[in-house]
Amino acid sequence: MNPGTELGRYTVESRIEQIPGGERWAARDTTLDRDVTLVVMPAEDDTTLAALDAARRAAGVEAAQLVRILDVGGEGDLAWIAEDALTGSRTYAAAIGEEGLPAEEVRRITGEIATGVEAARARGLHHLALTPEIVELTSDGRVKVRGLATAAALAGIETEGAEADRDDAIGIVALAYAGLTGTWPLEARTTLPAAPRTDGVPSPPSHLAVAVPGDLDTICRETLGDGTGPDSAGDYAAQIAPWSRIPLAGAVRTSPTAAEEPTAADGASSDDTVTLPTTATGAAGAAGAGAVAAGAGVAASADWGSDADADLDADQVTRPIRLDESRHTVEITPGGQASASTTSRTTDDDGPEHADGQRAHGARHGDADDAPQGRTAASAAAAAAAAAAGAAAGAAASGGKVIGDRLGRVARTAGDRSKGALHDAKARREAIRADQRTRTSLGAAPVSSDIEPPAPLLPAEAGAPPSRSQSNLVLTLMAGFVALACLIGGIGTSRIGSGTDLGRILGADGTTSAPTTEPTSGGSGDTSGGGDGGSEPLGIINAVGFDPPPGDGAEHNAEVPRIYDGDPTTAWTTEGYESETFGGVKQGVGITVDLGQAQKISSVTLELPTTSQATVYAGDAATNSGTQIGQTQGRQGQVVLQPTSDVNAQYVTVWFTSLAPSDDGRYRAALGEIVVR
C-alpha cells in the first residue's frame, strides 16, 4: 500500500509505524473531511477477525482517556480500524526520553491510564498490551491510550477474567516504573532500555532515581519483584490517589541525569553547588542518602529565622536549611536534589547578617577555596553528611531547647501523618477489592455478597402458640374464603358457552365452503396503479438500509420504519449524491425488509415518490443479486411486482441503481411504502 491509496472513504497519506499484525497510517476521511489514523491489516490474517471484533466492542466504551474508535471496515484483501487522529501528540516513551519524568507527573499520567482501563474493565474489556509507545500525551497534557483490546488481539494475546485484570495492573505499574527511571522492567519490546535487575527482578526505582515517592516505590517493588501489589487498574488508581488533573510544568525530573544539574532556584552557579549521587551504592551513596533524609527532616521544621510554631504543609520539606552555627549550608531543592556549599564564618563586627551575605555571594566573587569545582560525587555525599552532622552539633552546642521542642513536635506530626496516610491507603485498597469481588467480566461469574438476616419486627411474646379463640377466628375466615371461591366458580361455570353456537361447533356434520381467489396470472414486471388483492400482506418485523462495500453498511437507517408504517406520505430516502449514478463511487444502494421467517412471496407493492430505477430481490439475507421478483424503470407512484415462479424467502431487498434529482441540487432515491404478499 502506498500514499494516495483509497480504502473506502479514506485516503491514506503516510505510514506512521509498523505494528504486530499490521501497520498504522495517517489518513483523511473524504466524506467528513477530517484526519484519522488507520490500523490496516491483511483481511485474511488469523488475528484480523479477532481485532475487528475487539474494535467493535471497544467502540462502545466511553472514557476520556481512551482513543476513540470511529469505524471498522474492509475492502479487497485489506481491513482497517479508524481511530481519532491525535495531531501534535507525542508518546509516553518520547516524553520520558533519557531524563525520566517528575514523580507527580508519573502519578498523574498512570492514574489517568488506570482510570480509562478500569472503565473498559467494567464493560468486560482489557488492554493487555500496555507499553510506553501505546500511550499518547496530547499538546495540552491529556492522556490517551491506544489499542484497547485490539493491540492484544493483533498480538494473539487471549487472557480473560482475574488474570487479565492482574496483567493490566502490572502493565500500568511498569509504565510508572518507566516514567520514574527511564527504563522498562518487563519483557515487552519498547524503545526504552531494559531496567537493571537485582537477584533476577527489576531494581526498585528508589535505587535508580531521586525524589521517588514512597508509595510509588513500594507498589513497583511489590508488583514487579514480590508478585503482590494491585490486582486491577482500579486497585492501582485507589492506591496512588489523589493526583492533579493539571500537567506539571517545570518540575524537577527524577532521573540521575537531571538530578546532577544545578537548579537556577538555588541562586548559585555550578561552582558552589554539589549534588548527591542518585544510586545508593557503597559508603558514599549511603552517606548521601542519609544526608538527604536528615536534611529533609530538618527542613520540615522551618527556617531557623522564621516563625515555626504553625503546622507545616507538605511542600515545605523542600525549603533550604541554613545552619548558622556551622560553616556549611545544605539545601534540598524541589525534586530531591541536595547541594552543599562551604562558606567562611566572619568574626568581625558586621554580625550574622554580614556572614550570611558572604555565604550568599561568595561564589560570585570567584573564591575557589570556598567551592571547589572538581569535587566528586563521593565528596559531595560526605560534605552533605557533614553538613547534617554539623547542624545537629551546632544545635546541641547552642543548647537550643526551643529547637529541640520544635524538632520533636514536627517528628510527631510527621509520624501521625504517615500513619494516617497508610491507614487511608489500606482502607481504599480494601474498598476497591471488596467492590471487585461483586463485579463481573468476560471470564468471571458474579459473586453475591452475604446478606445479614433482617432484624425481628415482632415482640418476643408473638412467638407463643395461638389461643383457642384465635384459632377459631382463623378457621372461620378460611371457610368463608373457600365458600366465596366456590360461589364465584359455580357462576362462572354456568356461563361457559354463552354467546356461542356450541351446536354448530360440536355437532355439525355439513361442509362449509370457503371463498377462494384465483391466482393472478402474469410475469415479472411492474404493474402501475394496481395491486395484488388476492392474498393478505405478510408482516414486516424489521428493516435496514443496505449499503454494501464500498459503502459504509448503513443508509439513513433512522428513516427505515417509514416504509412499513402504513402512511405513503412518509418516505425513506437515500443519502445525497453528486449524480444520477451515485457520483461514480458505487453501483447502487437499497433497503431490506425482514419477514421473520421464510415465506412464499407472490407479489411486492412499492410506493415510489420519485422516478427511479430499482430491482427487487428475495433471499435468505440482504442481497443485490440472486432471486429476482421484478424491476421497475422510471415509474412513479404505486408499482406491483410479481415473480414468474414460486419464491420462498425471509428477506426482500429493494436495490436502486439510479437516482432522481432533489430540491437541494443532489440526487436521491425514495421509497414511501412496501407491501409484501
Phi, psi and omega per residue, in radians:
M1 nan 2.436 -3.073
N2 -2.170 2.806 3.036
P3 -0.978 2.381 -3.082
G4 1.716 -0.187 3.104
T5 -1.111 2.416 3.115
E6 -1.684 2.161 3.035
L7 -2.098 1.708 -3.062
G8 1.105 -2.156 -3.141
R9 -1.649 0.159 -3.084
Y10 -1.884 2.452 3.040
T11 -1.986 2.007 -3.096
V12 -1.308 2.525 -3.056
E13 -2.025 -0.890 -3.118
S14 -2.696 2.586 3.135
R15 -1.453 2.303 3.141
I16 -1.522 -0.880 -3.111
E17 -2.888 2.870 3.026
Q18 -1.800 2.274 -3.082
I19 -2.146 2.877 3.082
P20 -1.009 2.145 3.097
G21 1.526 -0.019 -3.121
G22 3.058 -2.782 -3.136
E23 -2.422 2.701 3.042
R24 -1.894 2.259 -3.091
W25 -2.212 2.501 2.916
A26 -1.396 2.354 -3.049
A27 -2.515 2.989 3.139
R28 -2.169 2.215 3.048
D29 -1.420 1.849 -3.067
T30 -1.288 -0.362 3.124
T31 -1.356 -0.841 -3.123
L32 -1.707 0.006 3.070
D33 0.950 1.064 3.135
R34 -2.587 2.758 3.086
D35 -1.449 2.454 3.083
V36 -2.405 2.965 2.999
T37 -2.040 2.223 -3.124
L38 -1.851 2.265 2.931
V39 -1.681 1.850 -3.017
V40 -1.764 2.319 -3.060
M41 -2.363 2.689 3.002
P42 -1.158 2.268 -3.056
A43 -1.110 -0.523 -3.075
E44 -1.599 0.013 -3.111
D45 -1.210 2.597 -3.079
D46 -1.116 -0.575 -3.079
T47 -1.526 -0.178 -3.047
T48 -1.169 -0.797 -3.135
L49 -1.055 -0.715 3.116
A50 -1.135 -0.689 3.131
A51 -1.166 -0.712 3.122
L52 -1.134 -0.712 3.098
D53 -1.133 -0.726 3.102
A54 -1.105 -0.663 3.140
A55 -1.145 -0.693 3.126
R56 -1.104 -0.700 3.125
R57 -1.282 -0.647 3.139
A58 -1.192 -0.437 3.129
A59 -1.123 -0.372 3.136
G60 -1.497 -0.071 3.132
V61 -1.533 2.142 -3.135
E62 -1.826 1.849 3.098
A63 -2.609 2.305 -3.083
A64 -1.146 -0.353 -3.091
Q65 -1.518 -0.071 -3.092
L66 -1.871 2.428 3.074
V67 -1.186 2.246 -3.037
R68 -1.312 2.372 3.058
I69 -1.605 2.165 -3.025
L70 -1.706 -0.613 -2.993
D71 -2.796 2.668 3.049
V72 -2.349 2.283 -3.113
G73 -2.858 -3.058 3.142
G74 -2.794 2.730 3.109
E75 -2.722 2.143 -3.132
G76 1.125 -2.247 -3.104
D77 -1.673 0.269 3.136
L78 -2.176 2.555 3.012
A79 -2.235 2.749 -3.081
W80 -2.575 2.776 3.003
I81 -2.186 2.130 -3.131
A82 -1.655 2.250 3.142
E83 -2.156 2.861 3.021
D84 -1.028 2.430 3.048
A85 -1.552 2.109 -3.124
L86 -1.643 1.412 -3.092
T87 -1.153 2.299 3.095
G88 1.396 0.105 -3.137
S89 -1.481 2.936 3.041
R90 -2.419 2.740 -3.095
T91 -1.347 2.791 3.071
Y92 -1.053 -0.637 3.115
A93 -1.103 -0.712 3.117
A94 -1.167 -0.635 3.114
A95 -1.166 -0.629 3.118
I96 -1.182 -0.823 3.136
G97 0.974 -2.402 3.137
E98 -1.805 -0.031 -3.036
E99 -1.947 -0.077 -3.092
G100 1.286 -3.036 -3.121
L101 -2.241 2.756 3.034
P102 -1.012 2.531 -3.048
A103 -1.044 -0.719 -3.119
E104 -1.256 -0.458 3.029
E105 -1.237 -0.655 3.043
V106 -1.092 -0.727 3.114
R107 -1.061 -0.760 -3.122
R108 -1.145 -0.830 -3.072
I109 -1.123 -0.857 -3.119
T110 -1.210 -0.535 3.054
G111 -1.119 -0.721 3.090
E112 -1.158 -0.707 3.091
I113 -1.043 -0.812 -3.129
A114 -1.087 -0.646 3.128
T115 -1.101 -0.804 3.127
G116 -1.146 -0.746 3.139
V117 -1.164 -0.611 3.105
E118 -1.171 -0.649 3.072
A119 -1.072 -0.682 3.084
A120 -1.200 -0.663 3.132
R121 -1.081 -0.606 3.104
A122 -1.138 -0.374 3.088
R123 -1.717 0.177 3.096
G124 1.469 0.284 -3.118
L125 -2.036 2.625 3.096
H126 -2.303 2.788 3.128
H127 -1.547 -1.047 3.000
L128 1.236 0.069 3.140
A129 -2.486 0.759 -3.087
L130 -1.338 2.190 3.042
T131 -2.449 2.879 3.107
P132 -1.072 -0.413 3.138
E133 -1.421 -0.297 -3.091
I134 -1.513 -0.206 -3.133
V135 -1.766 2.270 -3.131
E136 -1.967 2.492 3.050
L137 -2.018 2.044 -3.100
T138 -1.285 2.999 -3.095
S139 -1.129 -0.434 3.105
D140 -1.701 0.204 3.017
G141 1.627 -0.013 3.127
R142 -1.236 2.626 -3.103
V143 -1.783 2.249 3.140
K144 -2.271 2.306 -3.135
V145 -1.920 2.155 3.113
R146 -1.625 2.834 2.908
G147 1.299 0.491 3.086
L148 -0.988 2.066 3.102
A149 1.174 -0.535 -3.068
T150 -1.331 -0.700 3.133
A151 -1.085 -0.697 3.108
A152 -1.172 -0.678 3.123
A153 -1.110 -0.734 3.113
L154 -1.160 -0.528 3.118
A155 -1.493 -0.037 3.125
G156 1.355 0.393 3.141
I157 -1.538 2.211 -3.113
E158 -2.291 1.424 3.136
T159 -2.114 2.463 -3.094
E160 -2.395 2.988 2.998
G161 1.174 -2.566 -3.075
A162 -1.110 -0.558 3.116
E163 -1.134 -0.692 3.104
A164 -1.179 -0.683 3.064
D165 -0.986 -0.813 -3.118
R166 -1.151 -0.692 3.138
D167 -1.093 -0.722 3.100
D168 -1.147 -0.675 3.108
A169 -1.097 -0.743 3.110
I170 -1.097 -0.707 3.120
G171 -1.071 -0.698 -3.140
I172 -1.223 -0.705 3.080
V173 -1.080 -0.677 3.095
A174 -1.106 -0.626 3.077
L175 -1.144 -0.672 3.077
A176 -1.126 -0.751 3.101
Y177 -1.036 -0.760 -3.133
A178 -1.110 -0.723 3.132
G179 -1.141 -0.594 -3.113
L180 -1.366 -0.627 -2.985
T181 -1.956 -0.284 -3.058
G182 1.317 0.248 3.120
T183 -2.264 2.851 -3.068
W184 -1.956 2.170 -3.018
P185 -1.577 -0.183 -3.068
L186 -1.768 3.124 -3.078
E187 -1.515 -0.276 -3.137
A188 -1.028 2.517 -3.082
R189 -1.360 2.249 3.071
T190 -2.456 3.066 3.087
T191 -1.442 -0.145 3.130
L192 -1.467 2.624 3.088
P193 -1.199 2.738 3.135
A194 -1.211 2.539 -3.135
A195 -1.284 2.495 3.046
P196 -1.148 2.632 -3.049
R197 -2.124 2.563 3.076
T198 -2.208 2.095 -3.086
D199 0.972 0.643 3.052
G200 1.488 -0.050 3.136
V201 -2.155 2.724 -3.137
P202 -1.034 2.402 3.099
S203 -1.100 2.509 3.123
P204 -1.020 2.567 -3.135
P205 -1.004 -0.576 -3.116
S206 -1.169 -0.291 3.078
H207 -1.486 -0.215 -3.059
L208 -2.015 -0.283 -3.033
A209 -2.511 2.890 3.119
V210 -1.796 2.825 3.051
A211 1.018 0.637 3.087
V212 -1.506 2.096 3.130
P213 -1.048 2.600 -3.084
G214 -1.101 -0.663 -3.092
D215 -1.196 -0.721 3.108
L216 -1.160 -0.685 3.123
D217 -1.111 -0.748 -3.136
T218 -1.145 -0.757 -3.138
I219 -1.088 -0.773 3.126
C220 -1.097 -0.751 -3.120
R221 -1.156 -0.778 -3.111
E222 -1.186 -0.722 -3.053
T223 -1.301 -0.817 -3.029
L224 -1.564 -0.286 -3.110
G225 -2.003 -0.731 -3.041
D226 -1.691 -0.190 -3.120
G227 1.362 0.250 3.093
T228 -1.929 -2.368 3.103
G229 1.483 -2.915 -3.059
P230 -1.128 2.555 -3.127
D231 -1.629 -0.236 -3.105
S232 -2.743 3.017 3.101
A233 -1.092 -0.696 3.118
G234 -1.149 -0.627 3.088
D235 -1.108 -0.747 3.099
Y236 -1.092 -0.780 -3.130
A237 -1.052 -0.675 -3.139
A238 -1.192 -0.584 -3.088
Q239 -1.321 -0.500 -3.103
I240 -1.756 -0.138 -3.103
A241 -1.128 2.687 -0.034
P242 -1.585 2.897 3.036
W243 -2.382 2.791 -3.132
S244 -1.373 2.469 3.068
R245 -1.438 -0.142 -3.070
I246 -1.777 2.276 3.112
P247 -1.068 2.543 3.115
L248 -1.423 2.392 3.133
A249 -2.105 2.206 3.071
G250 1.337 0.255 3.131
A251 -1.335 2.773 -3.123
V252 -1.339 2.295 3.136
R253 -1.334 2.938 -3.059
T254 -1.729 -0.174 -3.022
S255 -1.301 2.747 3.091
P256 -1.036 -0.622 -3.109
T257 -1.087 -0.799 -3.134
A258 -1.224 -0.583 -3.077
A259 -1.222 -0.475 -3.089
E260 -1.379 -0.125 -3.137
E261 -1.639 2.314 3.125
P262 -1.196 2.583 3.136
T263 -1.655 2.581 -3.129
A264 -1.193 -0.392 -3.099
A265 -1.198 -0.346 -3.115
D266 -1.224 -0.335 3.136
G267 1.277 0.346 3.136
A268 -2.378 2.729 3.111
S269 -1.440 3.134 3.135
S270 -1.159 -0.231 -3.109
D271 -1.356 -0.383 -3.079
D272 -2.085 0.314 3.119
T273 -2.276 2.276 3.132
V274 -2.194 2.222 -3.107
T275 -1.636 2.682 3.124
L276 -1.428 2.645 3.065
P277 -1.168 2.620 -3.040
T278 -1.645 -0.196 3.141
T279 -1.982 2.141 -3.070
A280 -1.449 1.326 3.111
T281 -2.129 2.288 3.123
G282 1.423 3.141 -3.077
A283 -1.180 -0.687 -3.110
A284 -1.122 -0.756 3.129
G285 -1.100 -0.725 3.134
A286 -1.116 -0.727 3.122
A287 -1.099 -0.733 3.130
G288 -1.090 -0.765 3.132
A289 -1.099 -0.681 3.110
G290 -1.140 -0.675 3.129
A291 -1.121 -0.738 3.123
V292 -1.081 -0.766 -3.141
A293 -1.105 -0.783 3.134
A294 -1.110 -0.769 -3.138
G295 -1.075 -0.717 3.137
A296 -1.125 -0.690 3.127
G297 -1.132 -0.709 3.133
V298 -1.206 -0.710 -3.105
A299 -1.105 -0.476 -3.131
A300 -1.155 -0.408 -3.118
S301 -1.267 -0.795 3.064
A302 2.540 2.966 3.017
D303 -1.243 2.474 -3.058
W304 -1.033 -0.549 -3.050
G305 -1.547 0.105 -3.073
S306 -1.965 3.008 3.121
D307 -1.438 1.933 -3.035
A308 -1.879 0.361 -3.116
D309 -1.317 -0.490 -3.096
A310 -1.381 2.739 3.064
D311 -1.154 2.582 -3.049
L312 -1.806 2.557 3.062
D313 -1.418 2.928 -3.099
A314 -1.154 -0.497 -3.088
D315 -1.310 -0.138 -3.124
Q316 -1.397 -0.103 3.104
V317 -1.236 -0.155 3.123
T318 -1.729 0.124 -3.141
R319 -1.281 2.591 3.139
P320 -1.187 2.632 3.120
I321 -1.857 2.190 3.086
R322 -2.012 2.107 -3.109
L323 -1.913 1.784 -3.017
D324 -1.271 -0.349 -3.070
E325 -1.555 0.076 -3.082
S326 -2.272 2.895 3.088
R327 -1.461 -0.009 -3.022
H328 -1.986 2.596 3.018
T329 -2.206 2.166 3.132
V330 -1.937 2.300 3.118
E331 -2.148 2.339 3.016
I332 -1.786 1.945 -3.061
T333 -1.465 2.779 3.096
P334 -1.017 2.203 -3.088
G335 1.813 -0.058 3.006
G336 1.789 0.083 3.113
Q337 -1.312 2.516 3.090
A338 -2.131 2.303 3.111
S339 -2.225 2.557 -3.135
A340 -2.249 2.262 3.081
S341 -2.224 2.554 -3.105
T342 -1.868 2.271 -3.133
T343 -2.232 2.680 3.124
S344 -1.560 2.248 -3.121
R345 -1.403 2.254 -3.106
T346 -1.510 2.611 3.133
T347 -2.146 0.160 -3.106
D348 -1.478 -2.933 -3.038
D349 -1.480 0.055 -3.093
D350 -1.261 -0.339 3.044
G351 1.505 -3.068 -3.103
P352 -1.068 -0.571 -3.115
E353 -1.077 -0.704 -3.134
H354 -1.155 -0.679 3.105
A355 -1.107 -0.738 3.124
D356 -1.101 -0.681 3.123
G357 -1.102 -0.668 3.089
Q358 -1.128 -0.680 3.134
R359 -1.158 -0.642 -3.077
A360 -1.288 -0.536 -3.003
H361 -2.045 0.090 -3.082
G362 -1.018 -0.706 -3.093
A363 -1.173 -0.581 -3.102
R364 -1.171 -0.463 3.139
H365 -1.462 0.032 3.045
G366 1.289 0.557 3.129
D367 -1.346 1.793 -3.067
A368 -1.206 -0.478 -3.133
D369 -1.243 -0.495 -3.084
D370 -1.308 -0.576 -3.067
A371 -2.458 1.521 -3.136
P372 -1.089 2.294 -3.059
Q373 -1.359 -0.450 -3.048
G374 -1.668 0.390 -3.098
R375 -1.157 2.365 -3.111
T376 -1.518 3.012 -3.137
A377 -1.118 -0.628 -3.131
A378 -1.176 -0.729 3.130
S379 -1.179 -0.566 3.078
A380 -1.092 -0.749 3.121
A381 -1.107 -0.742 3.130
A382 -1.119 -0.695 3.135
A383 -1.113 -0.735 3.138
A384 -1.142 -0.721 3.113
A385 -1.126 -0.696 3.112
A386 -1.129 -0.671 3.125
A387 -1.087 -0.774 3.136
A388 -1.111 -0.739 3.126
A389 -1.136 -0.703 3.119
G390 -1.094 -0.635 3.117
A391 -1.076 -0.806 -3.130
A392 -1.137 -0.723 -3.127
A393 -1.139 -0.717 -3.135
G394 -1.114 -0.721 -3.137
A395 -1.127 -0.707 -3.140
A396 -1.184 -0.710 -3.113
A397 -1.123 -0.625 -3.123
S398 -1.276 -0.245 3.139
G399 1.164 0.529 -3.064
G400 -1.294 1.606 3.097
K401 -1.113 -0.600 -3.132
V402 -1.114 -0.714 3.133
I403 -1.118 -0.743 3.111
G404 -1.059 -0.738 3.116
D405 -1.089 -0.743 -3.131
R406 -1.118 -0.757 3.114
L407 -1.066 -0.722 3.127
G408 -1.119 -0.750 -3.132
R409 -1.127 -0.714 3.124
V410 -1.155 -0.702 3.128
A411 -1.077 -0.744 3.120
R412 -1.130 -0.722 3.133
T413 -1.100 -0.766 3.128
A414 -1.092 -0.707 3.117
G415 -1.103 -0.752 3.124
D416 -1.100 -0.731 -3.141
R417 -1.137 -0.678 3.115
S418 -1.095 -0.781 3.121
K419 -1.095 -0.725 3.125
G420 -1.114 -0.724 3.139
A421 -1.129 -0.716 3.101
L422 -1.117 -0.708 3.128
H423 -1.116 -0.764 3.136
D424 -1.122 -0.734 3.141
A425 -1.104 -0.713 3.120
K426 -1.141 -0.695 3.131
A427 -1.123 -0.750 3.121
R428 -1.108 -0.712 3.141
R429 -1.094 -0.776 -3.136
E430 -1.141 -0.649 3.128
A431 -1.136 -0.735 3.129
I432 -1.118 -0.780 -3.116
R433 -1.172 -0.627 3.074
A434 -1.126 -0.652 3.117
D435 -1.204 -0.607 -3.121
Q436 -1.186 -0.510 -3.123
R437 -1.183 -0.304 3.141
T438 -1.820 0.043 -3.139
R439 -1.623 2.929 3.093
T440 -2.197 2.748 3.002
S441 -2.529 -3.055 -3.091
L442 -1.095 -0.484 -3.070
G443 -1.940 0.250 -3.108
A444 -2.392 2.548 3.111
A445 -1.656 2.655 -3.118
P446 -1.147 2.553 3.115
V447 -2.108 2.204 -3.109
S448 -1.538 2.423 3.092
S449 -1.295 2.612 3.098
D450 -1.155 2.418 -3.116
I451 -1.951 2.207 3.132
E452 -1.277 2.560 3.121
P453 -1.140 2.554 -3.124
P454 -1.181 2.659 3.080
A455 -1.213 2.548 -3.137
P456 -1.122 2.452 -3.119
L457 -1.792 -0.161 -3.096
L458 -1.969 2.635 3.090
P459 -1.151 2.892 -3.068
A460 -1.102 -0.602 -3.098
E461 -1.209 -0.200 3.141
A462 -1.217 -0.282 3.141
G463 -1.410 -0.066 3.131
A464 -1.233 2.638 3.125
P465 -1.103 2.578 -3.117
P466 -1.166 2.688 3.088
S467 -1.378 3.003 -3.126
R468 -1.098 -0.717 -3.122
S469 -1.138 -0.668 3.099
Q470 -1.132 -0.704 3.117
S471 -1.108 -0.747 3.135
N472 -1.116 -0.659 3.135
L473 -1.129 -0.736 3.133
V474 -1.125 -0.750 3.130
L475 -1.099 -0.679 3.132
T476 -1.126 -0.760 3.134
L477 -1.118 -0.724 3.129
M478 -1.114 -0.714 3.117
A479 -1.118 -0.666 3.099
G480 -1.110 -0.740 3.115
F481 -1.105 -0.700 3.135
V482 -1.121 -0.757 3.137
A483 -1.106 -0.715 3.121
L484 -1.125 -0.700 3.112
A485 -1.123 -0.707 3.116
C486 -1.115 -0.694 -3.141
L487 -1.119 -0.809 3.133
I488 -1.130 -0.668 3.115
G489 -1.141 -0.681 3.125
G490 -1.145 -0.711 3.123
I491 -1.124 -0.746 3.137
G492 -1.126 -0.687 -3.128
T493 -1.131 -0.679 -3.118
S494 -1.175 -0.335 -3.102
R495 -1.740 0.089 3.097
I496 -1.149 2.270 3.106
G497 1.595 -0.125 3.122
S498 -1.176 2.429 -3.116
G499 1.467 0.078 3.110
T500 -2.194 2.764 3.096
D501 -1.753 1.452 -3.098
L502 -1.126 -0.477 3.130
G503 -1.100 -0.748 3.139
R504 -1.255 -0.537 -3.104
I505 -1.308 -0.745 -3.004
L506 -1.706 -0.494 -2.982
G507 -2.025 -0.014 -3.061
A508 -1.294 2.358 3.103
D509 -1.797 -0.410 -2.995
G510 -1.210 2.918 3.106
T511 -1.679 2.596 3.132
T512 -2.047 2.190 -3.120
S513 -1.482 2.426 3.112
A514 -1.914 2.432 3.135
P515 -1.166 2.505 3.118
T516 -2.170 2.738 3.138
T517 -2.170 2.262 3.117
E518 -1.231 2.401 3.113
P519 -1.112 2.533 -3.138
T520 -1.359 2.214 3.113
S521 -1.446 2.695 3.139
G522 2.598 2.881 -3.109
G523 -1.997 -2.964 3.130
S524 -1.150 2.350 -3.126
G525 2.770 -3.070 3.135
D526 -2.037 2.495 -3.137
T527 -2.149 1.837 -3.066
S528 -1.401 2.442 3.043
G529 1.383 -0.099 -3.130
G530 -1.904 -3.054 3.125
G531 -2.794 2.861 3.111
D532 -1.715 1.592 -3.083
G533 -1.562 0.030 -3.071
G534 -1.454 -0.051 3.136
S535 -2.508 2.775 -3.118
E536 -1.409 2.561 3.092
P537 -1.116 2.506 3.069
L538 -1.451 2.544 -3.128
G539 -1.268 2.425 3.069
I540 -1.875 2.104 -3.082
I541 -1.672 -0.307 -3.116
N542 -2.925 2.843 3.076
A543 -2.652 2.710 -3.111
V544 -2.703 2.578 3.058
G545 -1.169 2.512 -3.068
F546 -2.070 1.929 -3.094
D547 -2.445 1.374 -3.081
P548 -1.220 2.926 3.120
P549 -0.941 2.436 0.200
P550 -1.434 0.207 3.067
G551 -1.271 3.084 -3.082
D552 -1.663 0.143 3.070
G553 1.564 -0.169 -3.118
A554 -2.344 2.618 -3.137
E555 -2.584 1.595 3.124
H556 0.868 0.927 -3.092
N557 -1.093 -0.425 -3.135
A558 -1.182 -0.336 -3.091
E559 -1.685 -0.107 -2.997
V560 -1.106 -0.520 3.110
P561 -1.082 -0.272 -3.120
R562 -1.194 -0.374 -3.042
I563 -1.436 -0.163 3.070
Y564 -2.363 0.574 3.087
D565 -1.642 0.050 3.118
G566 1.423 0.044 -3.111
D567 -2.065 1.825 -3.117
P568 -1.160 -0.270 -3.128
T569 -1.332 -0.324 3.053
T570 -1.673 2.333 -3.001
A571 -2.366 2.647 2.965
W572 -1.634 2.400 3.137
T573 -2.198 2.716 3.056
T574 -1.391 3.043 2.999
E575 -1.216 2.824 3.141
G576 -1.417 2.342 -3.135
Y577 -2.137 2.907 -3.025
E578 -1.358 -0.363 -3.105
S579 -2.608 3.071 -3.124
E580 -1.161 -0.411 -3.126
T581 -1.854 0.662 3.022
F582 1.131 0.462 3.105
G583 1.111 0.260 3.124
G584 1.356 0.111 -3.089
V585 -1.615 -0.281 -3.128
K586 -2.742 2.921 -3.104
Q587 -1.548 -0.435 -3.109
G588 3.118 -3.133 3.115
V589 -2.702 2.708 -3.067
G590 -2.710 -2.919 3.135
I591 -2.527 2.431 -3.054
T592 -2.090 2.365 3.060
V593 -1.932 2.570 -3.102
D594 -1.937 2.129 3.132
L595 -1.550 0.018 3.102
G596 1.586 -0.657 3.099
Q597 -2.790 2.893 -3.135
A598 -1.139 2.216 -3.122
Q599 -2.412 2.780 3.110
K600 -1.315 2.269 -3.097
I601 -1.989 2.142 3.131
S602 -1.825 -0.433 3.122
S603 -2.855 2.779 3.048
V604 -2.312 2.175 -3.135
T605 -1.869 2.228 -3.120
L606 -2.015 2.461 2.968
E607 -1.876 1.881 -3.043
L608 -1.850 1.930 3.123
P609 -1.210 -0.466 -3.116
T610 -2.233 2.870 3.131
T611 -1.449 1.985 -3.138
S612 -2.423 2.809 3.061
Q613 -1.777 2.143 -3.054
A614 -2.499 2.640 3.045
T615 -2.194 2.412 -3.119
V616 -1.838 2.190 3.134
Y617 -2.040 2.686 3.068
A618 -2.233 2.568 3.138
G619 -3.111 -3.037 3.131
D620 -1.483 0.004 3.099
A621 -2.759 2.945 3.080
A622 -1.115 2.254 -3.040
T623 -2.667 2.705 3.011
N624 -2.017 0.465 3.070
S625 -2.711 3.009 3.104
G626 1.846 -2.450 -3.083
T627 -1.200 2.142 -3.076
Q628 -1.833 2.249 3.083
I629 -1.519 -0.684 3.126
G630 2.975 3.087 3.116
Q631 -2.544 2.712 3.124
T632 -2.211 2.481 -3.096
Q633 -2.261 1.930 3.061
G634 1.206 0.313 3.129
R635 -1.531 2.740 3.088
Q636 -2.459 2.593 -3.079
G637 1.627 -2.585 -3.092
Q638 -1.500 2.251 3.141
V639 -2.257 2.249 3.126
V640 -1.916 2.189 3.130
L641 -1.999 2.318 -3.113
Q642 -2.223 2.348 3.133
P643 -1.298 2.734 3.118
T644 -1.418 -0.270 3.129
S645 -2.502 3.021 -3.111
D646 -1.097 2.380 3.130
V647 -2.236 2.210 3.035
N648 -2.115 2.100 -3.089
A649 -2.780 2.800 3.085
Q650 -1.731 -0.522 -3.060
Y651 -2.044 2.437 3.073
V652 -2.160 2.182 -3.094
T653 -2.033 2.237 3.015
V654 -1.695 1.967 -3.019
W655 -1.891 1.914 -3.130
F656 -1.537 2.248 3.130
T657 -1.968 0.003 3.025
S658 -2.589 2.794 -3.057
L659 -2.152 2.870 3.103
A660 -2.050 2.577 3.141
P661 -1.130 2.514 3.114
S662 -1.995 3.072 -3.032
D663 -1.160 -0.445 -3.085
D664 -1.553 0.197 3.105
G665 1.527 -0.042 3.100
R666 -1.813 3.138 -3.048
Y667 -2.049 2.349 -3.117
R668 -2.524 2.789 2.927
A669 -2.005 2.708 -3.075
A670 -2.464 2.637 3.078
L671 -2.400 2.070 -3.090
G672 -1.491 -0.688 -3.091
E673 -2.771 2.604 3.037
I674 -2.343 2.332 3.109
V675 -2.230 2.144 3.131
V676 -1.886 2.222 3.108
R677 -2.093 nan nan
